[in-house]
Amino acid sequence: MEIATLATIGGITVLLVLSAFFSSSETALTTASRPRMHLLEARGDKRARLVNRLRREQDHMIGTILLGNNLVNILASALATSVLISLFGETGVIYATIAMTLLVLVFGEILPKTYAFRNADRLALTIAPTFLILVRLLSPIMSAIQFVIRGMQGHLSANRAGQPEWSATIEELRGAIELHRGRGAMAHHERAMLHSILDLADVDVEMVMQHRRDIFLIDASLPTSQIVEEALVSPFTRIPLWRDTPDNIIGVMHAKAMLREVHAHTGDLDALDLDKIATPPWFIPESTTLLDQLHAFRRRREHFALVVDEYGALMGVVTLEDILEEIVGDISDEHDVVPIGVRPQRDGSYLVSGGVTVRDLNRRFGWVLPDQEAATIAGLVIHESKVIPQVGQIFHFHGFRFEIVRRQRNRITSIRMAKMGEISEETAAE
């Protein structure tokens, strides 16, 4: 075999190696973990910074890969064709086509891309410095090509330089959360927490607040000694004070501040100055989102706010703990009165307290009950039925069966609910 033929074969080998380099670079740089690259860059990793720089110049990066890959593949095919024609004549074209298709497919595409996909982060960090130099060298050519492409596309590519919309970014995050590995209770809880963080900007405080019916209030016109006794009986740290009418909140008393005053006036509780103890009430509209309220709590360094409706009437209270519970789930301490929320039954149904929120049920069981029109499960039943149900009434909507178990005046206090198709035959026959 002649030296020129051997040199040509050697050149084809080198071109196949370069083809593998471009193919693996494409896979590694596009599939490497973005969060990990940003974390490494924040920790001072220079190669991770180069990877992120290449991604910011994505048009030039992809263009360089395509230009280089097509260049080496076409050149390798041309050299192989010339060699095989010299050896086999005109039929060498067929042999060259078959041989180069197999070689490029196996060694230039499948093997390098498979390896790069399985080792994306490590390979991206390794090739980033070399590839950045290559992008810089080919930048004039790519700029000229992109100029021609933009001219041909005209106004049809109005979004070519646009950044991804925020809604698309949120959906991408939600998809990444759903891909979170694990099927156990811990993995489910972690996914629910991450979803709840993304939902903070879409949920209003009225969905998580303590309704005015459940607020512990103290009449400020009572004798000071009686106010102190009631405050000590309360399980709450911050207690709203009202005068004349419960809607007229004049201040919020902190138990710790009260105890300091009690200690300073031992034996003479009636000498306490409630106006000095109480802090001015902080009123917020019911339409405030949890994210905005969380920022407001941090900015004002407060943990307690009173929620009012559009007419200024008191609706309830929201605390920092309420917002945190929306993210991490129920947080109970030794002073909390923990209600019976959800009790599984033998027939596959659940006995649910009417005050349990729809969002908590969805998060706990993975249901998709609507929570836009009603915060609690009792509110959802009333909204869907358009009446205040009687005990024993049964409703079917959103794929669930709802049976009213207990009711106190106009309040639904207990509901038996089950997914249709998951209840026992006895329950379905009732």
C-alpha contacts under 8 A as a table, 3 or more apart, distances in Angstrom:
res1	aa1	res2	aa2	distance
1	M	5	T	6.66
1	M	6	L	7.05
2	E	5	T	5.30
2	E	6	L	6.44
3	I	6	L	5.05
3	I	7	A	6.05
4	A	7	A	4.99
4	A	8	T	6.11
5	T	8	T	5.02
5	T	9	I	6.22
5	T	83	V	6.56
6	L	9	I	5.05
6	L	10	G	6.11
7	A	10	G	4.96
7	A	11	G	6.09
8	T	11	G	4.92
8	T	12	I	6.20
8	T	79	L	6.58
8	T	80	A	7.78
8	T	83	V	7.43
9	I	12	I	5.02
9	I	13	T	6.28
9	I	79	L	7.99
9	I	80	A	7.48
10	G	13	T	5.03
10	G	14	V	6.31
11	G	14	V	5.08
11	G	15	L	6.17
11	G	76	A	7.67
12	I	15	L	5.02
12	I	16	L	6.17
12	I	76	A	5.07
12	I	79	L	6.84
12	I	80	A	7.05
13	T	16	L	5.11
13	T	17	V	6.33
14	V	17	V	5.06
14	V	18	L	6.30
15	L	18	L	4.96
15	L	19	S	6.07
15	L	72	V	5.42
15	L	73	N	7.05
15	L	75	L	7.73
15	L	76	A	5.98
16	L	19	S	4.85
16	L	20	A	6.18
16	L	72	V	7.35
16	L	73	N	7.26
16	L	76	A	7.23
16	L	103	L	7.83
16	L	104	V	6.82
16	L	107	F	6.91
16	L	108	G	5.88
17	V	20	A	5.06
17	V	21	F	6.24
17	V	107	F	7.86
17	V	108	G	7.17
18	L	21	F	4.85
18	L	22	F	6.29
18	L	69	N	7.64
18	L	72	V	6.90
19	S	22	F	5.26
19	S	23	S	6.14
19	S	68	G	7.75
19	S	69	N	5.40
19	S	72	V	6.15
19	S	73	N	6.53
19	S	104	V	7.69
19	S	108	G	5.08
19	S	109	E	7.69
20	A	23	S	5.11
20	A	24	S	5.96
20	A	107	F	6.44
20	A	108	G	4.29
20	A	109	E	6.35
20	A	111	L	7.97
20	A	112	P	5.46
20	A	113	K	7.91
21	F	24	S	5.32
21	F	25	S	5.95
21	F	112	P	7.39
22	F	25	S	5.00
22	F	26	E	6.19
22	F	65	I	5.64
22	F	66	L	7.97
22	F	68	G	6.82
22	F	69	N	5.69
23	S	26	E	5.25
23	S	27	T	6.54
23	S	65	I	7.56
23	S	69	N	7.08
23	S	108	G	6.75
23	S	109	E	5.97
23	S	112	P	6.41
23	S	113	K	6.03
24	S	27	T	5.22
24	S	28	A	5.95
24	S	109	E	7.86
24	S	112	P	4.99
24	S	113	K	4.86
24	S	115	Y	7.48
24	S	116	A	5.23
25	S	28	A	5.15
25	S	29	L	5.83
25	S	65	I	7.61
25	S	116	A	7.50
25	S	123	L	7.89
25	S	124	A	7.05
25	S	127	I	7.13
26	E	29	L	5.56
26	E	30	T	6.12
26	E	62	I	7.32
26	E	65	I	6.52
27	T	30	T	5.43
27	T	31	T	5.90
27	T	113	K	5.95
27	T	116	A	5.92
27	T	117	F	6.14
27	T	120	A	7.19
28	A	31	T	5.44
28	A	32	A	5.62
28	A	113	K	8.00
28	A	116	A	5.22
28	A	117	F	6.28
28	A	119	N	7.47
28	A	120	A	4.33
28	A	121	D	6.79
28	A	123	L	6.14
28	A	124	A	5.13
29	L	32	A	5.68
29	L	51	V	7.06
29	L	55	R	7.56
29	L	120	A	7.19
29	L	124	A	5.36
30	T	55	R	7.85
31	T	117	F	7.05
31	T	120	A	6.23
31	T	121	D	7.98
32	A	37	M	7.67
32	A	120	A	4.88
32	A	121	D	4.75
32	A	124	A	6.67
33	S	36	R	5.32
33	S	37	M	6.21
33	S	120	A	7.84
33	S	121	D	6.46
34	R	37	M	5.13
34	R	38	H	6.20
35	P	38	H	5.20
35	P	39	L	6.09
36	R	39	L	4.97
36	R	40	L	6.07
37	M	40	L	5.13
37	M	41	E	6.09
37	M	48	A	5.33
37	M	49	R	7.54
37	M	51	V	7.34
37	M	52	N	6.93
37	M	121	D	7.95
38	H	41	E	5.02
38	H	42	A	6.11
38	H	48	A	7.23
38	H	49	R	7.74
38	H	52	N	7.35
39	L	42	A	5.08
39	L	43	R	6.35
40	L	43	R	5.01
40	L	44	G	6.47
40	L	45	D	5.38
40	L	48	A	5.97
40	L	49	R	7.95
41	E	44	G	5.09
41	E	45	D	4.91
41	E	46	K	6.66
41	E	47	R	7.89
41	E	48	A	5.21
41	E	49	R	5.16
42	A	45	D	7.36
45	D	48	A	5.44
45	D	49	R	6.53
46	K	49	R	5.03
46	K	50	L	6.45
47	R	50	L	5.01
47	R	51	V	6.36
47	R	125	L	5.44
47	R	126	T	7.55
47	R	128	A	6.47
47	R	129	P	6.82
48	A	51	V	4.99
48	A	52	N	6.28
48	A	125	L	6.05
49	R	52	N	5.17
49	R	53	R	6.14
50	L	53	R	4.92
50	L	54	L	6.18
50	L	128	A	5.96
50	L	129	P	6.67
50	L	132	L	7.33
51	V	54	L	5.19
51	V	55	R	6.36
51	V	124	A	6.79
51	V	125	L	6.71
51	V	128	A	5.61
52	N	55	R	5.03
52	N	56	R	6.24
53	R	56	R	5.08
53	R	57	E	6.43
54	L	57	E	5.08
54	L	58	Q	6.20
54	L	61	M	6.22
54	L	128	A	7.82
54	L	132	L	6.84
55	R	58	Q	4.81
55	R	61	M	7.31
57	E	60	H	5.65
57	E	61	M	6.19
58	Q	61	M	4.91
58	Q	62	I	5.99
59	D	62	I	5.45
59	D	63	G	5.96
60	H	63	G	5.00
60	H	64	T	5.94
60	H	135	V	6.73
60	H	139	S	6.96
60	H	142	M	6.45
60	H	143	S	7.91
61	M	64	T	5.25
61	M	65	I	6.33
61	M	135	V	6.41
62	I	65	I	5.10
62	I	66	L	6.18
63	G	66	L	5.20
63	G	67	L	5.96
63	G	142	M	6.52
64	T	67	L	5.10
64	T	68	G	5.93
64	T	134	L	7.70
64	T	135	V	6.06
64	T	138	L	6.79
64	T	142	M	7.09
65	I	68	G	5.30
65	I	69	N	5.87
66	L	69	N	5.17
66	L	70	N	5.95
67	L	70	N	5.47
67	L	71	L	5.98
68	G	71	L	5.09
68	G	72	V	6.21
69	N	72	V	5.51
69	N	73	N	6.12
70	N	73	N	5.17
70	N	74	I	5.94
71	L	74	I	5.44
71	L	75	L	6.08
72	V	75	L	5.08
72	V	76	A	5.91
73	N	76	A	5.12
73	N	77	S	6.13
73	N	104	V	7.26
74	I	77	S	5.09
74	I	78	A	6.13
75	L	78	A	5.07
75	L	79	L	6.22
76	A	79	L	5.21
76	A	80	A	6.10
76	A	100	M	7.83
77	S	80	A	5.09
77	S	81	T	6.05
77	S	96	A	7.12
77	S	97	T	7.51
77	S	100	M	6.05
78	A	81	T	5.11
78	A	82	S	6.29
79	L	82	S	5.19
79	L	83	V	6.29
80	A	83	V	5.20
80	A	84	L	6.15
80	A	96	A	5.75
80	A	100	M	7.33
81	T	84	L	5.28
81	T	85	I	5.96
81	T	92	G	6.53
81	T	93	V	5.63
81	T	95	Y	8.00
81	T	96	A	5.02
81	T	97	T	7.55
82	S	85	I	5.22
82	S	86	S	6.25
83	V	86	S	5.24
83	V	87	L	6.41
83	V	92	G	8.00
84	L	87	L	4.94
84	L	88	F	5.76
84	L	89	G	7.20
84	L	92	G	4.54
84	L	93	V	6.96
84	L	95	Y	7.05
84	L	96	A	6.32
85	I	88	F	5.24
85	I	89	G	4.43
85	I	90	E	5.74
85	I	91	T	6.95
85	I	92	G	4.32
85	I	93	V	6.31
86	S	89	G	5.76
86	S	92	G	7.63
87	L	92	G	7.16
88	F	91	T	6.03
88	F	92	G	5.07
89	G	92	G	5.53
90	E	93	V	6.04
91	T	94	I	5.45
91	T	95	Y	6.63
92	G	95	Y	4.92
92	G	96	A	5.87
93	V	96	A	5.08
93	V	97	T	6.13
94	I	97	T	5.15
94	I	98	I	6.28
95	Y	98	I	5.27
95	Y	99	A	5.94
96	A	99	A	5.11
96	A	100	M	5.79
97	T	100	M	5.46
97	T	101	T	5.95
98	I	101	T	5.27
98	I	102	L	6.35
99	A	102	L	5.34
99	A	103	L	6.11
100	M	103	L	4.92
100	M	104	V	5.74
101	T	104	V	5.41
101	T	105	L	5.84
102	L	105	L	5.13
102	L	106	V	5.95
103	L	106	V	5.36
103	L	107	F	5.56
103	L	108	G	6.85
104	V	107	F	5.48
104	V	108	G	4.39
104	V	109	E	6.29
105	L	108	G	5.65
105	L	109	E	5.07
105	L	110	I	6.07
106	V	109	E	5.79
106	V	110	I	5.10
106	V	111	L	5.92
107	F	110	I	6.52
107	F	111	L	5.63
107	F	112	P	6.82
108	G	111	L	7.02
108	G	112	P	6.53
109	E	112	P	5.80
109	E	113	K	5.83
110	I	113	K	5.39
110	I	114	T	5.87
111	L	114	T	5.24
111	L	115	Y	6.17
112	P	115	Y	5.18
112	P	116	A	6.00
113	K	116	A	4.93
113	K	117	F	5.93
114	T	117	F	5.16
114	T	118	R	6.39
115	Y	118	R	5.31
115	Y	119	N	6.18
116	A	119	N	5.06
116	A	120	A	5.05
116	A	123	L	6.52
117	F	120	A	5.17
119	N	122	R	5.67
119	N	123	L	5.95
120	A	123	L	5.31
120	A	124	A	5.86
121	D	124	A	5.24
121	D	125	L	6.34
122	R	125	L	5.35
122	R	126	T	6.33
123	L	126	T	4.96
123	L	127	I	6.19
124	A	127	I	5.49
124	A	128	A	5.79
125	L	128	A	5.48
125	L	129	P	7.98
126	T	129	P	7.28
127	I	130	T	5.50
127	I	131	F	5.92
128	A	131	F	5.14
128	A	132	L	5.94
129	P	132	L	5.29
129	P	133	I	6.59
130	T	133	I	5.35
130	T	134	L	6.47
131	F	134	L	4.93
131	F	135	V	6.16
132	L	135	V	5.02
132	L	136	R	6.26
133	I	136	R	5.12
133	I	137	L	6.25
134	L	137	L	5.07
134	L	138	L	6.21
135	V	138	L	5.26
135	V	139	S	5.72
136	R	139	S	4.99
137	L	140	P	7.41
138	L	141	I	5.42
138	L	142	M	6.20
139	S	142	M	5.06
139	S	143	S	5.95
140	P	143	S	5.12
140	P	144	A	6.29
141	I	144	A	5.22
141	I	145	I	6.26
142	M	145	I	4.99
142	M	146	Q	6.02
143	S	146	Q	5.15
143	S	147	F	6.07
144	A	147	F	5.08
144	A	148	V	6.42
145	I	148	V	5.23
145	I	149	I	6.25
146	Q	149	I	4.88
146	Q	150	R	5.97
147	F	150	R	5.22
147	F	151	G	6.19
148	V	151	G	5.10
148	V	152	M	6.28
149	I	152	M	5.11
149	I	153	Q	6.13
150	R	153	Q	5.11
150	R	154	G	6.00
150	R	157	S	7.72
151	G	154	G	5.34
153	Q	156	L	5.65
153	Q	157	S	6.06
154	G	157	S	6.55
155	H	158	A	5.60
157	S	160	R	5.31
158	A	161	A	7.61
159	N	162	G	4.99
164	P	168	A	6.43
164	P	169	T	6.69
165	E	168	A	5.24
165	E	169	T	6.38
166	W	169	T	4.95
166	W	170	I	6.21
167	S	170	I	5.08
167	S	171	E	6.28
168	A	171	E	5.08
168	A	172	E	6.15
169	T	172	E	5.00
169	T	173	L	6.27
170	I	173	L	5.05
170	I	174	R	6.23
170	I	198	L	7.49
171	E	174	R	4.97
171	E	175	G	6.13
172	E	175	G	5.07
172	E	176	A	6.23
173	L	176	A	5.01
173	L	177	I	6.20
174	R	177	I	5.02
174	R	178	E	6.30
174	R	195	H	6.86
175	G	178	E	5.13
175	G	179	L	6.39
176	A	179	L	5.09
176	A	180	H	6.62
177	I	180	H	5.16
177	I	191	R	6.04
177	I	194	L	7.03
177	I	195	H	7.47
178	E	191	R	6.92
180	H	187	A	7.52
180	H	191	R	7.15
181	R	187	A	7.16
182	G	187	A	5.34
182	G	188	H	7.72
183	R	187	A	5.95
183	R	188	H	6.57
184	G	187	A	5.40
184	G	188	H	6.28
185	A	188	H	5.08
185	A	189	H	6.10
186	M	189	H	5.08
186	M	190	E	6.18
187	A	190	E	5.05
187	A	191	R	6.23
188	H	191	R	5.21
188	H	192	A	6.22
189	H	192	A	5.05
189	H	193	M	6.20
190	E	193	M	5.10
190	E	194	L	6.33
191	R	194	L	5.22
191	R	195	H	6.17
192	A	195	H	5.14
192	A	196	S	6.08
192	A	327	I	7.79
192	A	363	R	6.05
193	M	196	S	5.06
193	M	197	I	6.40
193	M	327	I	5.06
193	M	328	V	5.55
193	M	329	G	7.87
194	L	197	I	5.21
194	L	198	L	6.65
194	L	327	I	7.54
195	H	198	L	5.25
195	H	199	D	6.31
196	S	199	D	4.91
196	S	200	L	6.38
196	S	326	E	6.63
196	S	327	I	5.13
197	I	200	L	5.49
197	I	327	I	6.02
198	L	201	A	7.01
199	D	202	D	5.24
199	D	203	V	6.33
200	L	203	V	5.52
200	L	289	T	6.84
200	L	290	L	5.10
200	L	291	L	4.95
201	A	204	D	7.96
201	A	289	T	5.66
201	A	290	L	6.12
201	A	291	L	4.98
201	A	292	D	7.29
202	D	289	T	6.46
202	D	290	L	7.68
203	V	207	M	6.82
203	V	289	T	5.47
203	V	290	L	5.94
204	D	207	M	5.73
204	D	208	V	7.66
204	D	286	E	6.77
204	D	287	S	5.41
204	D	288	T	5.40
204	D	289	T	4.16
204	D	290	L	5.73
205	V	208	V	5.51
205	V	209	M	5.82
205	V	286	E	5.95
205	V	287	S	6.70
205	V	288	T	5.85
205	V	289	T	5.80
205	V	290	L	5.67
205	V	293	Q	7.81
205	V	307	V	7.85
205	V	318	V	6.87
206	E	209	M	5.27
206	E	286	E	5.36
206	E	287	S	7.15
206	E	307	V	7.57
206	E	316	G	7.94
206	E	375	A	7.77
207	M	357	T	7.97
207	M	374	A	7.95
207	M	375	A	5.11
208	V	318	V	7.20
208	V	322	D	6.38
208	V	323	I	7.32
208	V	326	E	7.43
208	V	375	A	7.64
209	M	307	V	7.85
209	M	316	G	6.07
209	M	317	V	5.48
209	M	318	V	4.60
209	M	319	T	7.65
209	M	322	D	6.91
210	Q	214	D	6.34
210	Q	215	I	6.68
210	Q	316	G	5.32
210	Q	317	V	5.33
210	Q	318	V	6.30
211	H	214	D	5.51
211	H	215	I	6.60
211	H	315	M	6.09
211	H	316	G	4.36
211	H	317	V	6.83
212	R	215	I	5.02
212	R	314	L	6.95
212	R	315	M	5.38
212	R	316	G	4.23
212	R	317	V	7.16
213	R	316	G	7.82
215	I	316	G	6.95
215	I	317	V	7.37
216	F	234	S	7.46
216	F	236	F	7.92
216	F	239	I	6.67
216	F	240	P	7.44
217	L	239	I	6.20
217	L	240	P	5.36
217	L	241	L	5.97
217	L	242	W	7.09
217	L	246	P	7.71
218	I	227	I	6.83
218	I	230	E	7.52
218	I	231	A	7.92
218	I	239	I	7.21
218	I	240	P	6.56
218	I	241	L	5.04
218	I	242	W	6.33
219	D	222	L	5.85
219	D	227	I	7.68
219	D	241	L	5.81
219	D	242	W	5.09
219	D	243	R	5.81
219	D	246	P	7.88
220	A	227	I	7.39
220	A	241	L	5.47
220	A	242	W	5.53
220	A	243	R	5.52
221	S	243	R	6.20
221	S	244	D	7.98
222	L	226	Q	6.50
222	L	227	I	6.38
223	P	226	Q	5.36
223	P	227	I	6.39
223	P	270	D	6.99
224	T	227	I	5.01
224	T	228	V	6.27
224	T	269	L	6.41
224	T	270	D	5.11
224	T	271	A	7.83
224	T	272	L	6.83
224	T	274	L	7.76
225	S	228	V	5.16
225	S	229	E	6.34
225	S	269	L	5.45
225	S	270	D	5.87
226	Q	229	E	5.00
226	Q	230	E	6.18
227	I	230	E	5.20
227	I	231	A	6.10
228	V	231	A	5.07
228	V	232	L	6.19
228	V	258	M	7.75
229	E	232	L	5.18
229	E	233	V	6.37
230	E	233	V	5.12
230	E	234	S	6.28
231	A	234	S	5.12
231	A	239	I	7.46
231	A	255	A	7.12
232	L	235	P	7.74
232	L	255	A	7.92
234	S	237	T	7.99
235	P	335	H	5.43
235	P	336	D	6.47
235	P	337	V	7.94
236	F	239	I	6.70
236	F	335	H	7.88
237	T	254	H	5.81
237	T	255	A	5.17
237	T	256	K	7.53
238	R	252	V	6.34
238	R	253	M	5.61
238	R	254	H	4.59
238	R	255	A	6.25
238	R	304	F	7.55
239	I	252	V	5.46
239	I	253	M	5.14
239	I	254	H	6.47
239	I	255	A	7.69
240	P	249	I	6.53
240	P	250	I	7.69
240	P	251	G	5.91
240	P	252	V	4.27
240	P	253	M	6.17
240	P	281	P	7.87
241	L	249	I	5.67
241	L	250	I	5.84
241	L	251	G	5.38
241	L	252	V	5.81
241	L	253	M	6.97
242	W	245	T	6.55
242	W	246	P	5.46
242	W	247	D	7.18
242	W	248	N	5.43
242	W	249	I	4.33
242	W	250	I	5.47
242	W	251	G	7.29
243	R	246	P	6.80
243	R	248	N	5.96
243	R	249	I	6.76
243	R	250	I	6.81
244	D	248	N	6.94
245	T	248	N	5.41
246	P	249	I	6.63
247	D	313	A	6.37
247	D	314	L	5.64
249	I	252	V	7.97
249	I	281	P	6.97
250	I	280	P	6.90
250	I	281	P	6.58
251	G	278	A	5.25
251	G	279	T	5.33
251	G	280	P	4.76
251	G	281	P	4.83
252	V	278	A	5.06
252	V	279	T	5.26
252	V	280	P	6.46
252	V	281	P	5.83
253	M	257	A	7.47
253	M	258	M	7.15
253	M	277	I	6.17
253	M	278	A	4.36
253	M	279	T	6.42
254	H	257	A	5.37
254	H	258	M	6.28
254	H	277	I	7.44
254	H	278	A	6.98
255	A	258	M	4.98
255	A	259	L	6.15
256	K	259	L	5.15
256	K	260	R	6.37
257	A	260	R	5.18
257	A	261	E	6.47
257	A	277	I	6.13
258	M	261	E	5.15
258	M	262	V	6.12
258	M	277	I	6.22
259	L	262	V	4.85
259	L	263	H	6.06
260	R	263	H	5.17
260	R	264	A	6.27
261	E	264	A	4.93
261	E	265	H	6.16
261	E	272	L	6.66
261	E	277	I	7.70
262	V	265	H	5.12
262	V	266	T	5.86
262	V	269	L	6.54
262	V	272	L	7.31
263	H	266	T	5.38
265	H	268	D	5.45
265	H	269	L	6.05
265	H	271	A	7.01
265	H	272	L	6.92
266	T	269	L	6.66
268	D	271	A	5.73
268	D	272	L	7.75
269	L	272	L	5.62
273	D	276	K	5.36
273	D	277	I	6.55
274	L	277	I	4.91
274	L	278	A	5.98
275	D	278	A	5.41
275	D	279	T	7.83
276	K	279	T	7.72
281	P	305	A	7.32
281	P	306	L	7.16
282	W	304	F	7.72
282	W	305	A	5.24
282	W	306	L	5.94
283	F	305	A	5.95
283	F	306	L	4.73
283	F	307	V	5.80
283	F	308	V	6.62
284	I	288	T	7.12
284	I	305	A	6.71
284	I	306	L	6.12
284	I	307	V	5.08
284	I	308	V	6.22
285	P	288	T	5.79
285	P	307	V	5.70
285	P	308	V	5.27
285	P	309	D	6.00
285	P	310	E	7.18
286	E	307	V	5.66
286	E	308	V	5.87
286	E	309	D	5.65
286	E	310	E	7.86
286	E	315	M	7.93
288	T	292	D	6.58
288	T	293	Q	6.54
289	T	292	D	5.30
289	T	293	Q	6.17
290	L	293	Q	5.00
290	L	294	L	5.94
290	L	323	I	6.61
291	L	294	L	5.09
291	L	295	H	6.36
292	D	295	H	5.20
292	D	296	A	6.15
293	Q	296	A	4.79
293	Q	297	F	6.06
294	L	297	F	5.13
294	L	298	R	6.37
294	L	320	L	7.09
294	L	323	I	7.24
295	H	298	R	5.15
295	H	299	R	6.04
296	A	299	R	4.95
296	A	300	R	5.96
296	A	301	R	8.00
297	F	300	R	5.36
297	F	301	R	5.50
297	F	302	E	5.13
297	F	303	H	5.93
297	F	304	F	7.95
297	F	320	L	7.05
298	R	301	R	4.99
298	R	302	E	6.95
303	H	319	T	5.27
303	H	320	L	4.93
303	H	321	E	7.74
304	F	317	V	7.19
304	F	318	V	6.11
304	F	319	T	4.53
304	F	320	L	6.70
305	A	317	V	5.74
305	A	318	V	5.48
305	A	319	T	6.30
306	L	314	L	7.21
306	L	315	M	7.76
306	L	316	G	6.06
306	L	317	V	4.47
306	L	318	V	6.43
307	V	314	L	6.12
307	V	315	M	5.49
307	V	316	G	5.19
307	V	317	V	5.40
307	V	318	V	6.92
308	V	311	Y	7.57
308	V	312	G	5.22
308	V	313	A	5.24
308	V	314	L	4.54
308	V	315	M	5.13
308	V	316	G	7.12
309	D	312	G	5.27
309	D	313	A	5.59
309	D	314	L	6.75
309	D	315	M	6.42
310	E	313	A	7.54
318	V	322	D	6.26
318	V	323	I	7.90
319	T	322	D	5.19
319	T	323	I	6.83
320	L	323	I	5.30
320	L	324	L	6.30
321	E	324	L	4.98
321	E	325	E	5.97
321	E	331	I	7.73
322	D	325	E	5.11
322	D	326	E	6.37
323	I	326	E	5.06
323	I	327	I	6.84
324	L	327	I	5.21
324	L	328	V	6.17
324	L	329	G	7.59
325	E	328	V	5.13
325	E	329	G	4.49
325	E	330	D	5.19
325	E	331	I	6.17
326	E	329	G	5.80
326	E	330	D	7.84
328	V	331	I	7.97
329	G	360	D	7.94
332	S	335	H	7.91
332	S	336	D	5.83
332	S	338	V	7.27
333	D	336	D	5.47
340	I	343	R	7.54
340	I	353	S	6.89
341	G	352	V	5.80
341	G	353	S	5.16
341	G	355	G	7.94
341	G	356	V	6.15
342	V	350	Y	6.41
342	V	351	L	5.73
342	V	352	V	4.59
342	V	353	S	6.52
342	V	356	V	7.98
343	R	350	Y	5.55
343	R	351	L	5.09
343	R	352	V	6.52
344	P	348	G	6.86
344	P	349	S	6.16
344	P	350	Y	4.48
344	P	351	L	6.35
345	Q	348	G	5.59
345	Q	349	S	5.29
345	Q	350	Y	5.54
345	Q	351	L	6.96
346	R	349	S	7.21
347	D	423	I	6.09
347	D	424	S	5.37
347	D	427	T	7.14
348	G	418	A	6.89
348	G	422	E	6.53
348	G	423	I	5.32
348	G	424	S	6.74
349	S	416	R	6.62
349	S	417	M	5.62
349	S	418	A	4.44
349	S	419	K	7.54
349	S	423	I	6.25
350	Y	416	R	5.57
350	Y	417	M	5.36
350	Y	418	A	6.17
351	L	414	S	6.80
351	L	415	I	5.76
351	L	416	R	4.49
351	L	417	M	6.54
352	V	356	V	7.04
352	V	414	S	5.69
352	V	415	I	5.18
352	V	416	R	6.08
352	V	417	M	7.20
353	S	356	V	5.64
353	S	377	I	7.99
353	S	413	T	5.59
353	S	414	S	4.58
353	S	415	I	6.33
354	G	376	T	6.69
354	G	377	I	5.65
354	G	378	A	4.57
354	G	379	G	7.87
354	G	411	R	7.99
354	G	412	I	5.55
354	G	413	T	4.50
354	G	414	S	5.13
354	G	415	I	6.39
355	G	376	T	5.47
355	G	377	I	6.62
355	G	378	A	6.53
355	G	413	T	7.01
356	V	360	D	7.08
356	V	361	L	7.55
356	V	376	T	5.45
356	V	377	I	6.02
356	V	378	A	7.94
357	T	360	D	5.33
357	T	361	L	6.63
357	T	375	A	5.47
357	T	376	T	3.96
357	T	377	I	5.79
358	V	361	L	5.18
358	V	362	N	6.20
358	V	369	L	6.76
358	V	370	P	7.46
358	V	371	D	5.88
358	V	374	A	7.79
358	V	375	A	5.97
358	V	376	T	5.26
358	V	377	I	5.39
358	V	380	L	7.90
359	R	362	N	5.08
359	R	363	R	6.04
359	R	371	D	6.51
359	R	375	A	7.52
360	D	363	R	5.11
360	D	364	R	5.96
361	L	364	R	5.11
361	L	365	F	5.94
361	L	366	G	7.57
361	L	367	W	6.89
362	N	365	F	5.53
362	N	366	G	4.99
362	N	367	W	4.30
362	N	368	V	5.74
362	N	369	L	6.53
363	R	366	G	5.41
363	R	367	W	7.08
364	R	367	W	7.93
369	L	398	H	6.77
370	P	373	E	7.41
371	D	374	A	5.53
371	D	375	A	5.92
371	D	380	L	7.77
372	Q	375	A	7.43
373	E	380	L	7.25
373	E	383	H	7.42
374	A	377	I	7.49
374	A	379	G	5.16
374	A	380	L	5.15
374	A	383	H	7.15
375	A	379	G	6.51
375	A	380	L	7.30
376	T	379	G	5.08
376	T	380	L	6.29
377	I	380	L	4.98
377	I	381	V	6.38
378	A	381	V	5.21
378	A	382	I	6.33
378	A	411	R	7.98
378	A	412	I	5.82
378	A	413	T	7.54
378	A	415	I	7.70
379	G	382	I	5.12
379	G	383	H	5.99
380	L	383	H	5.03
380	L	384	E	6.11
381	V	384	E	5.27
381	V	385	S	5.91
381	V	402	F	7.76
382	I	385	S	5.21
382	I	386	K	5.60
382	I	387	V	5.74
382	I	388	I	5.81
382	I	389	P	7.16
383	H	386	K	5.34
383	H	387	V	7.64
384	E	397	F	7.80
385	S	388	I	7.74
385	S	389	P	7.69
385	S	395	F	7.53
388	I	410	N	6.87
389	P	393	Q	6.44
389	P	404	I	7.14
389	P	412	I	7.94
390	Q	393	Q	5.75
390	Q	404	I	6.84
390	Q	407	R	7.45
391	V	403	E	7.92
391	V	404	I	4.97
391	V	405	V	5.54
391	V	406	R	5.87
391	V	407	R	6.45
392	G	403	E	6.17
392	G	404	I	5.21
392	G	405	V	6.10
393	Q	403	E	5.79
393	Q	404	I	5.61
394	I	401	R	7.01
394	I	402	F	5.49
394	I	403	E	4.41
394	I	404	I	6.57
395	F	401	R	5.88
395	F	402	F	5.08
395	F	403	E	6.53
396	H	399	G	6.89
396	H	400	F	5.68
396	H	401	R	4.70
396	H	402	F	6.24
397	F	400	F	5.58
397	F	401	R	6.88
399	G	419	K	6.06
399	G	420	M	5.66
400	F	417	M	6.66
400	F	418	A	5.55
400	F	419	K	4.42
400	F	420	M	5.26
401	R	416	R	7.96
401	R	417	M	5.36
401	R	418	A	5.35
401	R	419	K	6.27
401	R	420	M	6.28
402	F	415	I	6.51
402	F	416	R	5.81
402	F	417	M	4.56
402	F	418	A	6.99
403	E	415	I	5.62
403	E	416	R	5.01
403	E	417	M	6.28
404	I	407	R	7.58
404	I	412	I	7.38
404	I	414	S	6.53
404	I	415	I	4.82
404	I	416	R	6.50
405	V	413	T	7.83
405	V	414	S	5.29
405	V	415	I	5.22
405	V	416	R	6.45
406	R	412	I	6.29
406	R	413	T	5.51
406	R	414	S	4.93
406	R	415	I	7.05
407	R	410	N	6.96
407	R	411	R	5.58
407	R	412	I	4.44
407	R	413	T	5.24
407	R	414	S	6.91
408	Q	411	R	5.11
408	Q	412	I	6.41
408	Q	413	T	6.65
412	I	415	I	7.51
418	A	422	E	6.97
418	A	423	I	6.25
419	K	422	E	5.46
419	K	423	I	6.67
420	M	423	I	6.41
423	I	427	T	6.34
423	I	428	A	6.59
424	S	427	T	5.45
424	S	428	A	6.40
425	E	428	A	5.11
425	E	429	A	6.12
426	E	429	A	5.25
426	E	430	E	6.56
427	T	430	E	5.42
